[in-house]
Amino acid sequence: MEGRSGFSRLIKKASLAGAFFVSAIWLSGAQAFCPVPDGLTSVAVQRVVDGDTVRLSDGRSVRMIGLNTPELGKQGRSDEPFAVAARKRLEALVAASGGRVGVLPGKESKDHYGRTLAHLYGAKGANLEAQMLAEGLGFQVAVAPNVDLVACQQAAERSARQAGLGVWRQSPVLKAEQINTSGFALVSGRVSKVQRNRGGVWIELQDSLVLRVAPNVLGQFDGAALERLKDKQVEARGWIVDRSRRGGLQAGQARWLLPLTDPAMLQAAP
């Protein structure tokens, strides 16, 4: 009964969400970005938690690979812009797929919260992360080793960015000196210093933010290209850490740290 009533709720929410993004690319577009693989396991969805996380009927909580949507408000905080729209849109996509999704687990199958990391597909073969990205309802992210769909997901995001959809309606990119809190962000700035030591490669943006390429992922990057970044304008994305809260901030160091988890998270500024 719970599954039936849960699906009914999805259908109702889907009808409410239908007014959103009517002109956006529909399922066939997402399928063109990230074609459906063979041998997918179809599983019923118990509920959509937010724009990038679902709870399956088998008890698994699935975090979608390659997609980071705006955060819903918690502990008294307000919803981020487009957070509710992203959740409603994912509910609508799941409902349109009969309440079931194809699940393709990543090479790294769990995150540090114990959630399953996977790509999700609709009944007609559309990659749901690409669909959300193509409608501007989230940001493309890449965390090695789960990077098989980076290129097609980047293409999906690029189409939304060029069209000014959703989160791209106004630029979400912060200048390095504007950072004032930890959490996910897109940032841009001029590279003032590139340094390499046992801790990896450190790319400093205007004394405000340092990007770190850790030794365990350095092999995925072009080391010579990183060295040539000095004085260049770059755009980076990821989860910013406040080093002052860890007690590890030394004199002369930038307060904010952004670990780079894949080369796709660092690009020349557009």
Stockholm file with secondary structure:
# STOCKHOLM 1.0

chainA/1-270         MEGRSGFSRLIKKASLAGAFFVSAIWLSGAQAFCPVPDGLTSVAVQRVVDGDTVRLSDGRSVRMIGLNTPELGKQGRSDEPFAVAARKRLEALVAASGGRVGVLPGKESKDHYGRTLAHLYGAKGANLEAQMLAEGLGFQVAVAPNVDLVACQQAAERSARQAGLGVWRQSPVLKAEQINTSGFALVSGRVSKVQRNRGGVWIELQDSLVLRVAPNVLGQFDGAALERLKDKQVEARGWIVDRSRRGGLQAGQARWLLPLTDPAMLQAAP
#=GR chainA/1-270 SS CHHHHHHHHHHHHHHHHTTTTTTSCCHHHHHHHSCCCSSCEEEEEEEEEETTEEEETTSCEEEETTEECCCCCCTTCCCCTTHHHHHHHHHHHHHHTTTEEEEEEEEEEECTTSCEEEEEECTTSCBHHHHHHHTTSSEECCBTTBCTTHHHHHHHHHHHHHHTCGGGSSCCEEEGGGCCSCEEEEEEEEEEEEEEETTEEEEEETTTEEEEECTTTGGGSCHHHHHTTTTCEEEEEEEEEEGGGGTCCCTTCCSEEEECCSGGGEEECC
#=GC SS_cons         CHHHHHHHHHHHHHHHHTTTTTTSCCHHHHHHHSCCCSSCEEEEEEEEEETTEEEETTSCEEEETTEECCCCCCTTCCCCTTHHHHHHHHHHHHHHTTTEEEEEEEEEEECTTSCEEEEEECTTSCBHHHHHHHTTSSEECCBTTBCTTHHHHHHHHHHHHHHTCGGGSSCCEEEGGGCCSCEEEEEEEEEEEEEEETTEEEEEETTTEEEEECTTTGGGSCHHHHHTTTTCEEEEEEEEEEGGGGTCCCTTCCSEEEECCSGGGEEECC
//
